[in-house]
């Protein structure tokens, strides 16, 4: 049986000897019957028994030999066709290894389907059916059988940066198609101009010069080792035309491609002697008999997940010289108004929360002087013992007894005389320790004029400094989603007078979920961390060292009940929390979705910040993430995208996580989950140590490494 087309070929042969030269084809071999010996390039011969698989990468010579009867399916795939499907397909090699054993049956099944379609399908439909199975084969190869290219070291490569090494590998894998600096720069997430300068500086030639030299070198090899026409070589090596290749070739070698081939007759690949290859077609009845055999029961298992199993070994003896300690930032809980703290259910909820997760401060979201507690008569000395002051005494005394700081908000429109009157009366009701626990946040208003902002700021700042023993006044500002470092606030003299800078970071503010923009979706994964780094950078440029207060933040989430509540974002929240803790003085969370006013009148949800509880007090996902985070402690030994390993007082904590970012509108599609769950395996090696549990979680959970024979106790929820 034989099928040939421009993109692929399928043959089944009974081989005694078969030798193939280097070519631009990816070859898959499946031994249906008997056994053969495979030799690739100059490597050792590899025996393939019945049902054996092998992959021969492109540009490799290979041969098959056998002394007995056999049947071998040979599937060749054109590199140009594969590159059209995936332009990075040949950035890696492909190989059958023990690691791919669980995927081997999947590859056999697809090759069998391809073979069956050639035997039983109508010739007019065969190509359609074949393309279906070939596409699945290509996907399976790319996801389960890829291996790093084992290339020989080049001269001067040790001087290349990691960026340039990646660029060169990308060029080497894609030189046979049209490749531009713009495409490579976009793939590396850098600008063309910057990459062009760095490439010339490290490699010594420009991007185009390197690409052209690479194509000419391969073209010269093809001229000497194959009988392909010059036109075919030019097309396969990525030249725009034969004329262009000839001109460039003559400029480098001084002769045309045809003259170059004529000058090296001894190196030209000679036609193979007829006796070199000995094989014969396999009779159709043998194929039918082989394909009619029942497949083993284990091959009827569900389709393999796209993500391959990943195994990583951690040697506990290899520790960083100066490991950093895991940091925990202070937690602030936000309520809507000051009078919310008079409610027994709110107080009870806060006290229970503080028992599980230490609370540093209570943030009163609305301007506190606009509270209903400050009604008529609050500033009348004759009424100081009644009405609002009785309630204020209850609130602030309870907060002081709990040991919490209080964050009070003001703004450009706050009257300084009322603020002064409140502080004067408060000094008669509360001890200095209570007054010292108040922190004031002044809201920067982009709509107000600079003169109005400065006047309001300095009046309120003067009042605080006159009436409070240790006043703290900071600025709160909602920075733009993009380029916060160029915000007008950084050009204001008020920033130098502030005690801290408060801000928000909401990953949802930069996205239009109705548009499928994968690059912006991916950038939202660590958006809060990136935004905070940009703000820190802008402060350093102006030689300001202000603590950052992150009073509200969120990761990417849906804005409806359906898209917000069905997908657990534990790993994404943990990833951002671990990064944010190193950047901010404190981080804020709403107490519950009711006080937050999460549900809006239009049926949408407020996604600008995170609430710890639902309206009825049931903990939300971020609560359990914080609960777990507070129990992580010690020195950081390993910290990457999927793994956090800590050492604390002779014990280890291992946190595995699978951070997935995709459009929240799809979060109700349960069928997507298997494609988003990689199989993770972690092994710990060290003297007398073993990993007590291996897992593949989407929802992160801590695991501890204990001495061999020791007892492992998993943490339980409170």
C-alpha positions as CSV (number, residue, x, y, z in Angstrom):
1,X,0.0,0.0,0.0
2,X,1.3,3.5,-0.9
3,X,-0.2,6.9,-0.8
4,X,1.8,10.0,-1.8
5,X,1.0,13.7,-1.9
6,X,2.9,16.9,-1.6
7,X,2.4,17.1,2.2
8,X,2.7,13.5,3.3
9,X,3.2,9.9,2.2
10,X,2.0,6.6,3.7
11,X,3.7,3.4,2.7
12,X,3.7,-0.2,4.1
13,X,6.7,-2.3,3.1
14,X,8.4,-5.6,3.8
15,X,11.9,-4.3,4.2
16,X,15.2,-6.2,3.9
17,X,17.3,-3.0,3.4
18,X,16.1,0.6,2.9
19,X,18.4,3.6,3.0
20,X,17.1,7.2,3.0
21,X,19.2,10.4,2.6
22,X,18.8,13.6,4.5
23,X,15.6,15.3,3.6
24,X,13.2,17.9,4.8
25,X,10.7,15.3,6.1
26,X,9.7,14.1,9.5
27,X,9.4,10.3,9.4
28,X,7.3,8.1,11.7
29,X,7.9,4.3,11.7
30,X,5.5,1.6,13.1
31,X,6.5,-2.0,12.9
32,X,3.3,-3.9,12.2
33,X,4.8,-7.4,12.0
34,X,8.3,-8.9,12.5
35,X,11.3,-6.8,13.5
36,X,13.8,-4.5,11.9
37,X,16.9,-2.6,12.9
38,X,16.9,1.2,12.5
39,X,20.1,3.2,12.1
40,X,19.9,7.0,12.2
41,X,22.8,9.1,10.8
42,X,26.0,7.8,12.4
43,X,24.3,6.4,15.5
44,X,24.1,2.9,16.7
45,X,21.5,0.5,15.3
46,X,18.3,0.4,17.2
47,X,16.1,-2.8,17.1
48,X,12.4,-2.3,16.6
49,X,10.2,-5.3,17.6
50,X,6.6,-5.8,16.5
51,X,4.5,-2.8,17.5
52,X,7.6,-0.7,17.9
53,X,7.6,3.0,17.1
54,X,10.3,5.3,16.0
55,X,10.6,9.0,14.9
56,X,13.3,10.2,12.6
57,X,13.7,14.0,12.7
58,X,14.3,15.9,9.5
59,X,17.7,16.4,7.9
60,X,18.8,12.9,9.2
61,X,20.0,10.0,7.2
62,X,18.4,6.7,8.2
63,X,18.2,3.1,7.2
64,X,16.2,-0.1,7.9
65,X,17.6,-3.6,7.8
66,X,16.0,-6.9,8.5
67,X,16.7,-10.6,7.8
68,X,13.1,-11.9,8.1
69,X,9.6,-11.0,6.9
70,X,8.1,-7.9,8.3
71,X,5.6,-5.1,7.7
72,X,6.6,-1.5,8.4
73,X,4.4,1.5,8.1
74,X,6.4,4.5,7.0
75,X,4.7,7.9,7.4
76,X,6.5,11.0,6.2
77,X,5.3,14.6,6.9
78,X,6.5,17.6,4.9
79,X,8.3,20.2,7.0
80,X,6.6,23.0,5.1
81,X,3.2,21.6,5.8
82,X,3.9,21.2,9.5
83,X,5.4,24.7,9.7
84,X,2.2,26.1,8.1
85,X,0.2,24.5,11.0
86,X,2.7,25.7,13.7
87,X,5.6,28.0,12.8
88,X,7.4,26.8,16.0
89,X,6.9,23.1,15.3
90,X,10.6,22.5,14.5
91,X,11.9,24.5,17.5
92,X,12.3,21.1,19.1
93,X,13.1,17.5,18.1
94,X,10.7,14.6,18.4
95,X,11.6,11.2,20.0
96,X,10.1,8.1,21.5
97,X,11.3,7.7,25.0
98,X,10.2,5.9,28.2
99,X,8.6,9.2,29.3
100,X,6.2,9.0,26.3
101,X,5.1,5.4,27.0
102,X,1.6,6.4,28.0
103,X,1.2,8.3,24.7
104,X,2.6,5.6,22.4
105,X,-0.7,3.8,22.2
106,X,-2.4,7.1,21.2
107,X,0.1,7.5,18.3
108,X,-0.4,3.9,17.2
109,X,-4.2,4.4,17.2
110,X,-3.9,7.5,15.0
111,X,-1.5,5.9,12.6
112,X,-3.8,2.9,12.4
113,X,-6.8,5.2,11.6
114,X,-4.7,6.8,8.9
115,X,-3.9,3.4,7.4
116,X,-7.5,2.2,7.6
117,X,-8.7,5.3,5.8
118,X,-6.4,4.6,3.0
119,X,-7.6,1.1,2.6
120,X,-11.4,1.5,2.9
121,X,-12.2,5.1,2.0
122,X,-13.3,6.4,-1.3
123,X,-10.3,7.9,-3.1
124,X,-12.1,11.3,-3.4
125,X,-12.6,11.5,0.3
126,X,-9.2,10.0,1.4
127,X,-7.3,13.3,1.5
128,X,-10.0,14.9,3.8
129,X,-10.0,11.9,6.1
130,X,-6.2,11.7,6.1
131,X,-5.8,15.4,7.0
132,X,-8.0,14.8,10.0
133,X,-5.7,12.1,11.4
134,X,-2.5,13.9,10.3
135,X,-3.6,17.0,12.2
136,X,-4.2,14.9,15.3
137,X,-0.8,13.2,14.9
138,X,0.9,16.6,14.6
139,X,-0.8,17.8,17.8
140,X,0.1,14.7,19.7
141,X,3.7,15.0,18.6
142,X,3.9,18.6,19.6
143,X,2.4,18.0,23.0
144,X,3.8,14.6,24.1
145,X,6.9,13.7,22.0
146,X,8.9,16.9,21.9
147,X,12.5,17.0,23.1
148,X,15.0,19.9,23.2
149,X,17.2,20.0,20.1
150,X,20.5,18.3,20.9
151,X,22.7,20.8,18.9
152,X,26.5,20.9,19.0
153,X,27.9,23.9,20.8
154,X,28.9,26.8,18.5
155,X,31.8,29.0,18.8
156,X,31.2,32.2,20.8
157,X,27.7,30.9,21.9
158,X,28.9,31.1,25.5
159,X,29.0,34.9,25.1
160,X,25.4,35.1,24.0
161,X,22.7,36.2,26.4
162,X,19.7,34.0,27.0
163,X,17.6,36.3,24.8
164,X,19.9,36.0,21.8
165,X,20.3,32.2,22.3
166,X,16.5,32.0,22.1
167,X,16.4,34.1,19.0
168,X,19.0,32.1,17.2
169,X,17.2,28.8,18.1
170,X,14.0,30.3,16.7
171,X,15.8,31.3,13.5
172,X,17.4,27.8,13.1
173,X,14.0,26.2,13.5
174,X,12.2,28.5,11.0
175,X,14.7,29.6,8.4
176,X,13.0,27.5,5.7
177,X,10.0,29.8,5.7
178,X,9.6,33.6,5.4
179,X,10.8,35.0,8.7
180,X,11.1,38.6,9.7
181,X,12.7,40.5,12.5
182,X,9.2,41.9,13.4
183,X,7.8,38.4,13.9
184,X,10.8,37.2,16.1
185,X,10.7,40.4,18.2
186,X,6.9,40.0,18.8
187,X,7.5,36.4,19.8
188,X,10.2,37.5,22.3
189,X,8.0,40.5,23.5
190,X,10.6,43.1,22.7
191,X,10.9,45.9,20.2
192,X,12.4,45.4,16.7
193,X,14.9,48.2,17.2
194,X,16.2,46.9,20.5
195,X,16.4,43.3,19.3
196,X,18.2,44.4,16.2
197,X,20.9,46.3,18.2
198,X,21.4,43.5,20.7
199,X,21.6,40.8,17.9
200,X,24.3,42.7,16.0
201,X,26.2,43.5,19.2
202,X,26.3,39.8,20.4
203,X,26.4,37.8,17.1
204,X,28.4,40.3,15.1
205,X,26.1,40.4,12.1
206,X,22.6,41.7,11.5
207,X,19.5,39.5,11.8
208,X,19.1,39.5,8.0
209,X,22.8,38.7,7.4
210,X,22.6,35.7,9.8
211,X,19.4,34.4,8.3
212,X,20.8,34.7,4.8
213,X,24.1,33.0,5.7
214,X,22.2,30.1,7.3
215,X,20.1,29.6,4.3
216,X,23.1,29.7,2.0
217,X,25.0,27.2,4.1
218,X,22.1,24.7,4.0
219,X,21.6,25.3,0.3
220,X,25.3,24.5,-0.3
221,X,24.9,21.3,1.6
222,X,21.9,20.3,-0.4
223,X,23.7,21.0,-3.7
224,X,26.5,18.6,-2.7
225,X,24.4,15.8,-1.1
226,X,21.2,15.6,-3.1
227,X,20.2,15.8,-6.8
228,X,17.4,18.3,-6.1
229,X,17.1,21.1,-8.7
230,X,18.3,24.6,-7.8
231,X,14.6,25.8,-7.9
232,X,13.6,23.1,-5.4
233,X,16.5,23.9,-3.1
234,X,15.7,27.7,-3.2
235,X,12.1,27.0,-2.3
236,X,12.9,24.6,0.5
237,X,15.5,26.9,2.1
238,X,13.2,29.9,2.3
239,X,14.5,32.1,-0.5
240,X,11.9,34.3,-2.2
241,X,13.0,33.2,-5.7
242,X,15.7,31.1,-7.5
243,X,17.1,34.3,-8.9
244,X,17.6,35.8,-5.4
245,X,19.3,32.6,-4.1
246,X,21.6,32.5,-7.2
247,X,22.6,36.1,-6.8
248,X,23.4,35.7,-3.1
249,X,25.1,32.4,-3.6
250,X,27.4,33.9,-6.3
251,X,28.2,36.9,-4.1
252,X,29.4,34.6,-1.3
253,X,31.0,31.7,-3.2
254,X,32.0,33.5,-6.4
255,X,30.1,30.9,-8.6
256,X,26.5,30.1,-9.4
257,X,24.8,27.1,-7.6
258,X,25.1,25.0,-10.8
259,X,28.8,25.8,-11.1
260,X,29.3,25.1,-7.4
261,X,27.8,21.6,-7.9
262,X,29.9,20.9,-11.0
263,X,33.1,21.9,-9.1
264,X,32.5,19.2,-6.4
265,X,31.5,16.1,-8.4
266,X,33.0,13.7,-5.8
267,X,30.8,15.0,-3.0
268,X,27.6,14.7,-5.1
269,X,25.3,12.0,-3.8
270,X,25.4,9.2,-6.2
271,X,22.3,7.2,-7.2
272,X,21.8,4.2,-5.0
273,X,22.8,0.9,-6.6
274,X,19.7,-1.2,-7.3
275,X,20.9,-3.8,-4.8
276,X,21.2,-1.3,-2.0
277,X,17.5,-1.2,-1.3
278,X,15.6,-4.4,-1.1
279,X,12.0,-4.3,-0.1
280,X,8.6,-5.3,-1.4
281,X,5.0,-4.1,-0.9
282,X,2.9,-5.8,1.7
283,X,-0.1,-7.7,0.3
284,X,-3.5,-6.3,1.1
285,X,-4.7,-9.5,2.8
286,X,-1.8,-9.3,5.3
287,X,-2.7,-5.7,6.1
288,X,-6.4,-6.5,6.5
289,X,-5.5,-9.4,8.8
290,X,-3.2,-7.2,10.9
291,X,-5.7,-4.4,11.2
292,X,-8.6,-6.7,12.0
293,X,-6.8,-7.9,15.1
294,X,-8.6,-6.7,18.3
295,X,-6.7,-3.9,20.1
296,X,-5.7,-4.6,23.7
297,X,-8.3,-3.5,26.2
298,X,-6.0,-0.8,27.7
299,X,-6.1,1.0,24.3
300,X,-9.8,1.7,24.7
301,X,-9.1,4.3,27.5
302,X,-10.3,7.9,27.1
303,X,-8.2,10.2,24.9
304,X,-5.0,11.4,26.5
305,X,-4.9,14.8,28.0
306,X,-3.0,17.4,25.9
307,X,-0.7,18.3,28.7
308,X,2.1,15.7,29.2
309,X,3.1,14.5,32.7
310,X,5.9,16.6,34.1
311,X,8.5,15.2,36.5
312,X,10.9,17.4,38.5
313,X,13.5,16.3,41.0
314,X,14.5,18.6,43.9
315,X,17.7,17.9,45.7
316,X,17.3,19.2,49.2
317,X,21.1,19.5,49.6
318,X,21.3,22.2,46.9
319,X,20.2,25.3,48.7
320,X,20.7,28.9,47.8
321,X,23.6,30.6,49.6
322,X,21.4,33.3,51.1
323,X,17.7,32.2,50.9
324,X,15.1,34.9,51.3
325,X,12.4,34.5,53.9
326,X,8.8,34.4,52.8
327,X,7.1,37.7,53.5
328,X,3.5,38.2,54.7
329,X,2.0,41.6,54.2
330,X,-0.5,43.1,56.7
331,X,-4.2,42.5,56.0
332,X,-6.7,45.3,56.0
333,X,-10.5,44.6,56.0
334,X,-12.8,47.2,54.3
335,X,-16.3,48.1,55.3
336,X,-18.6,50.6,53.6
337,X,-19.4,53.2,56.2
338,X,-18.4,54.0,59.8
339,X,-21.9,53.1,61.1
340,X,-21.5,49.5,59.7
341,X,-19.4,48.9,62.8
342,X,-22.4,49.3,65.0
343,X,-24.0,46.2,63.6
344,X,-23.6,43.1,65.8
345,X,-23.3,40.7,62.8
346,X,-20.5,42.8,61.3
347,X,-18.6,42.9,64.6
348,X,-19.0,39.2,65.1
349,X,-17.8,38.5,61.6
350,X,-14.8,40.7,62.1
351,X,-13.9,39.1,65.4
352,X,-14.2,35.5,64.0
353,X,-12.1,36.6,61.0
354,X,-9.4,38.0,63.2
355,X,-9.2,34.7,65.1
356,X,-8.4,32.9,61.9
357,X,-6.5,35.6,60.0
358,X,-4.8,38.4,61.9
359,X,-6.3,41.8,60.9
360,X,-4.1,44.8,60.9
361,X,-6.5,47.6,60.2
362,X,-10.1,48.4,59.4
363,X,-10.6,50.6,56.3
364,X,-13.7,52.8,56.2
365,X,-14.3,53.1,52.4
366,X,-16.6,56.1,52.3
367,X,-15.5,59.6,53.5
368,X,-16.0,59.2,57.2
369,X,-17.4,62.8,57.8
370,X,-20.3,62.0,55.4
371,X,-21.5,59.1,57.7
372,X,-25.0,59.3,59.1
373,X,-23.4,59.4,62.6
374,X,-22.4,62.9,61.9
375,X,-25.9,64.3,61.9
376,X,-27.3,67.5,63.3
377,X,-25.6,68.6,66.6
378,X,-22.5,66.4,66.4
379,X,-20.3,69.5,66.7
380,X,-22.4,71.1,69.5
381,X,-20.5,70.9,72.8
382,X,-23.9,70.7,74.6
383,X,-24.7,67.5,72.6
384,X,-21.3,65.8,73.0
385,X,-22.6,63.2,75.4
386,X,-25.5,62.1,73.2
387,X,-26.4,60.7,69.8
388,X,-23.5,60.3,67.5
389,X,-20.7,60.7,70.1
390,X,-22.2,57.8,72.1
391,X,-22.0,55.7,68.9
392,X,-18.6,57.0,68.0
393,X,-17.4,56.1,71.5
394,X,-18.6,52.6,71.0
395,X,-17.0,52.2,67.6
396,X,-13.6,53.6,68.3
397,X,-13.3,52.1,71.7
398,X,-14.1,48.6,70.3
399,X,-11.6,49.1,67.5
400,X,-8.9,50.1,70.0
401,X,-9.7,47.1,72.2
402,X,-9.2,44.8,69.2
403,X,-5.8,46.5,68.6
404,X,-6.7,47.5,65.0
405,X,-5.6,50.6,63.1
406,X,-8.4,52.7,61.5
407,X,-8.1,54.1,58.0
408,X,-10.3,57.2,57.4
409,X,-10.9,58.7,54.0
410,X,-11.0,62.4,53.1
411,X,-10.8,64.3,49.8
412,X,-10.7,67.6,48.0
413,X,-14.3,68.4,49.0
414,X,-13.8,67.6,52.7
415,X,-14.3,70.7,54.8
416,X,-11.2,71.4,56.9
417,X,-13.2,73.2,59.6
418,X,-15.4,70.2,60.1
419,X,-12.3,67.9,60.3
420,X,-10.7,70.3,62.8
421,X,-13.8,70.3,64.9
422,X,-14.1,66.5,64.9
423,X,-10.5,66.1,66.0
424,X,-10.8,68.7,68.8
425,X,-13.9,66.9,70.2
426,X,-12.3,63.5,69.7
427,X,-9.3,64.5,71.9
428,X,-11.8,64.9,74.7
429,X,-13.3,61.5,74.2
430,X,-10.4,59.2,73.3
431,X,-7.0,58.6,74.8
432,X,-3.9,59.5,72.7
433,X,-3.3,55.8,71.9
434,X,-6.6,55.6,70.1
435,X,-6.0,58.8,68.2
436,X,-2.5,57.5,67.2
437,X,-4.2,54.4,65.6
438,X,-6.0,56.6,63.0
439,X,-4.6,56.8,59.5
440,X,-6.0,59.4,57.0
441,X,-6.2,58.8,53.3
442,X,-6.7,61.8,51.0
443,X,-8.2,61.1,47.6
444,X,-6.4,62.7,44.7
445,X,-8.9,64.2,42.3
446,X,-7.8,64.4,38.6
447,X,-10.8,66.7,37.8
448,X,-9.8,69.4,40.3
449,X,-7.2,72.1,39.5
450,X,-3.7,71.8,40.9
451,X,-4.4,74.9,43.0
452,X,-7.5,73.4,44.5
453,X,-5.8,70.2,45.3
454,X,-2.8,71.9,47.0
455,X,-5.1,74.1,49.0
456,X,-7.2,71.2,50.3
457,X,-4.2,69.0,51.0
458,X,-2.3,71.6,53.0
459,X,-5.3,72.7,55.0
460,X,-6.1,69.1,56.1
461,X,-2.5,68.3,56.6
462,X,-2.1,71.3,58.8
463,X,-5.1,70.4,60.9
464,X,-3.8,66.8,61.5
465,X,-0.4,68.0,62.5
466,X,-1.8,70.5,65.0
467,X,-4.3,68.2,66.7
468,X,-2.8,64.7,66.5
469,X,0.4,63.6,68.3
470,X,1.6,61.3,65.5
471,X,-0.5,62.1,62.4
472,X,-0.2,60.0,59.2
473,X,-1.7,61.3,56.0
474,X,-1.3,59.6,52.6
475,X,-2.6,60.0,49.1
476,X,-5.0,57.5,47.4
477,X,-5.1,57.5,43.6
478,X,-6.7,55.3,40.9
479,X,-3.9,55.0,38.4
480,X,-4.6,54.4,34.7
481,X,-4.5,50.7,33.6
482,X,-1.6,51.4,31.2
483,X,1.6,53.3,31.9
484,X,0.9,54.4,35.5
485,X,4.4,55.7,35.8
486,X,3.5,58.8,33.7
487,X,0.5,59.8,35.8
488,X,0.2,63.5,36.7
489,X,0.4,62.6,40.4
490,X,4.1,62.0,40.1
491,X,4.7,65.5,38.9
492,X,2.8,67.0,41.9
493,X,4.7,68.4,44.9
494,X,2.1,66.9,47.2
495,X,3.6,63.4,46.8
496,X,6.8,64.4,48.6
497,X,4.7,65.5,51.6
498,X,2.7,62.2,51.9
499,X,3.5,59.5,54.4
500,X,2.4,56.7,52.1
501,X,0.8,56.1,48.7
502,X,-2.5,54.1,48.5
503,X,-3.7,52.6,45.2
504,X,-5.7,49.8,43.5
505,X,-4.8,47.2,41.0
506,X,-7.6,45.4,39.1
507,X,-6.7,43.0,36.3
508,X,-10.2,43.4,34.9
509,X,-9.8,47.1,34.1
510,X,-7.6,46.6,31.1
511,X,-9.6,43.9,29.3
512,X,-12.6,43.7,27.0
513,X,-13.7,40.1,27.5
514,X,-15.8,40.2,24.4
515,X,-12.7,40.5,22.3
516,X,-10.4,37.5,22.0
517,X,-7.1,39.2,22.6
518,X,-4.9,36.4,23.9
519,X,-1.9,38.6,24.5
520,X,-3.8,41.0,26.8
521,X,-5.4,38.0,28.5
522,X,-2.0,36.5,29.2
523,X,-0.7,39.8,30.5
524,X,-3.5,39.9,33.1
525,X,-2.0,36.9,35.0
526,X,0.3,39.1,37.1
527,X,-1.2,42.5,36.4
528,X,-1.4,43.6,40.1
529,X,2.3,42.8,40.6
530,X,3.4,44.5,37.3
531,X,1.4,47.6,38.1
532,X,2.9,47.9,41.6
533,X,6.4,47.5,40.1
534,X,5.7,50.3,37.7
535,X,4.6,52.6,40.5
536,X,7.7,51.7,42.6
537,X,9.8,52.5,39.6
538,X,8.2,55.9,39.1
539,X,8.7,56.6,42.8
540,X,12.4,55.7,42.6
541,X,12.9,57.9,39.6
542,X,11.7,60.8,41.7
543,X,13.8,59.7,44.7
544,X,10.7,59.0,46.8
545,X,10.6,56.1,49.2
546,X,6.9,55.8,50.1
547,X,5.2,52.7,51.5
548,X,2.6,51.3,49.1
549,X,-0.9,50.5,50.4
550,X,-2.9,48.3,48.1
551,X,-6.4,49.0,49.4
552,X,-8.2,47.2,46.6
553,X,-7.1,44.6,44.0
554,X,-8.3,41.7,42.0
555,X,-7.2,39.0,39.5
556,X,-9.0,38.3,36.3
557,X,-12.6,37.3,37.0
558,X,-16.1,37.3,35.5
559,X,-18.6,40.1,36.0
560,X,-21.7,37.9,36.3
561,X,-22.7,35.2,38.8
562,X,-22.2,32.5,36.2
563,X,-18.7,33.6,35.2
564,X,-17.5,34.6,38.7
565,X,-18.6,31.8,40.9
566,X,-18.0,28.5,39.1
567,X,-14.2,28.5,38.6
568,X,-11.9,28.3,41.6
569,X,-9.1,30.8,41.1
570,X,-7.0,29.6,44.1
571,X,-3.7,29.2,42.2
572,X,-4.1,32.6,40.4
573,X,-4.9,34.3,43.7
574,X,-2.0,32.6,45.5
575,X,0.5,33.6,42.7
576,X,-0.5,37.2,42.9
577,X,-0.5,37.2,46.7
578,X,3.0,35.8,46.9
579,X,4.2,38.5,44.5
580,X,2.3,41.4,46.0
581,X,3.5,40.7,49.5
582,X,7.0,41.8,48.6
583,X,5.8,45.1,47.1
584,X,3.2,46.6,49.5
585,X,3.0,47.6,53.2
586,X,-0.5,46.3,53.4
587,X,-3.3,44.7,51.2
588,X,-7.0,45.3,51.5
589,X,-10.0,43.0,51.3
590,X,-13.7,43.7,51.7
591,X,-15.3,42.0,54.6
592,X,-18.2,40.6,52.6
593,X,-19.9,41.0,49.2
594,X,-22.9,42.7,50.9
595,X,-20.9,45.6,52.3
596,X,-18.9,45.8,49.1
597,X,-22.1,46.2,47.1
598,X,-20.8,43.6,44.7
599,X,-24.2,43.0,43.0
600,X,-25.2,45.9,40.8
601,X,-28.6,46.9,39.5
602,X,-27.8,45.9,36.0
603,X,-27.1,42.3,37.0
604,X,-23.3,42.7,36.8
605,X,-20.8,42.3,39.6
606,X,-18.3,44.8,40.9
607,X,-14.9,43.1,40.1
608,X,-12.6,45.9,41.3
609,X,-11.8,44.2,44.6
610,X,-12.0,41.0,46.6
611,X,-14.4,40.1,49.4
612,X,-13.5,37.6,52.0
613,X,-17.1,36.3,52.6
614,X,-20.3,36.0,50.8
615,X,-23.2,38.1,52.1
616,X,-24.3,35.2,54.4
617,X,-20.8,34.8,55.9
618,X,-19.6,31.8,54.0
619,X,-15.9,32.1,53.1
620,X,-15.0,32.9,49.5
621,X,-12.0,31.4,47.7
622,X,-9.7,34.2,48.6
623,X,-10.3,33.5,52.3
624,X,-8.9,30.0,52.0
625,X,-6.0,31.3,49.9
626,X,-5.2,33.7,52.7
627,X,-5.6,31.0,55.3
628,X,-3.1,28.8,53.5
629,X,-0.8,31.7,52.8
630,X,-0.6,32.6,56.5
631,X,0.5,29.1,57.3
632,X,3.4,29.1,54.8
633,X,6.6,30.2,56.5
634,X,10.3,29.8,56.3
635,X,13.2,30.3,53.9
636,X,12.5,30.1,50.1
637,X,14.5,27.3,48.5
638,X,12.6,27.1,45.2
639,X,10.0,29.5,43.9
640,X,8.7,29.3,40.3
641,X,5.4,29.2,38.4
642,X,4.3,25.8,39.7
643,X,6.2,25.2,42.9
644,X,7.1,26.8,46.2
645,X,9.5,25.0,48.5
646,X,10.1,26.4,52.0
647,X,12.4,25.3,54.9
648,X,11.4,26.2,58.4
649,X,12.9,24.9,61.6
650,X,14.0,21.6,60.2
651,X,10.8,20.9,58.2
652,X,9.8,21.6,54.6
653,X,6.7,22.9,53.0
654,X,5.9,22.2,49.4
655,X,3.2,24.1,47.6
656,X,2.1,23.0,44.1
657,X,-0.1,25.2,42.0
658,X,-1.4,25.3,38.4
659,X,-2.1,28.9,37.4
660,X,-4.5,29.0,34.5
661,X,-5.6,32.3,32.9
662,X,-8.4,32.2,30.3
663,X,-11.5,34.2,29.4
664,X,-13.9,34.1,32.4
665,X,-16.8,33.9,30.1
666,X,-15.8,30.2,29.6
667,X,-15.5,29.4,33.3
668,X,-18.9,27.7,33.3
669,X,-17.7,25.2,30.6
670,X,-16.7,22.2,32.8
671,X,-15.5,20.4,29.7
672,X,-12.6,22.7,29.4
673,X,-11.1,21.8,32.8
674,X,-9.3,18.6,31.8
675,X,-7.4,20.5,29.1
676,X,-6.2,22.9,31.8
677,X,-5.0,20.4,34.3
678,X,-1.4,19.2,33.8
679,X,-0.2,16.1,35.5
680,X,2.5,17.3,37.9
681,X,4.9,15.0,39.7
682,X,7.5,16.2,42.2
683,X,10.2,14.1,43.8
684,X,12.5,15.3,46.6
685,X,15.9,13.7,47.0
686,X,18.2,14.1,49.9
687,X,19.9,12.2,52.7
688,X,17.1,10.6,54.7
689,X,14.3,12.5,53.2
690,X,11.3,11.5,51.1
691,X,8.3,13.3,49.6
692,X,5.4,12.2,51.6
693,X,2.7,13.0,49.0
694,X,2.6,13.6,45.2
695,X,-0.3,15.4,43.7
696,X,-1.5,17.2,40.6
697,X,-3.7,20.0,42.0
698,X,-5.5,22.8,40.3
699,X,-6.5,24.0,43.8
700,X,-3.2,24.5,45.6
701,X,-2.5,22.6,48.8
702,X,0.6,22.5,51.0
703,X,2.6,19.4,51.3
704,X,5.4,18.8,53.7
705,X,8.6,16.8,53.2
706,X,9.4,14.8,56.3
707,X,12.2,12.5,57.4
708,X,11.9,9.0,56.1
709,X,9.7,7.0,58.4
710,X,8.4,10.2,59.9
711,X,4.7,11.2,60.4
712,X,3.0,13.6,58.1
713,X,0.0,15.6,59.2
714,X,-1.8,17.6,56.6
715,X,-3.2,21.0,57.7
716,X,-6.9,21.1,58.3
717,X,-9.2,24.0,57.7
718,X,-10.2,25.9,60.9
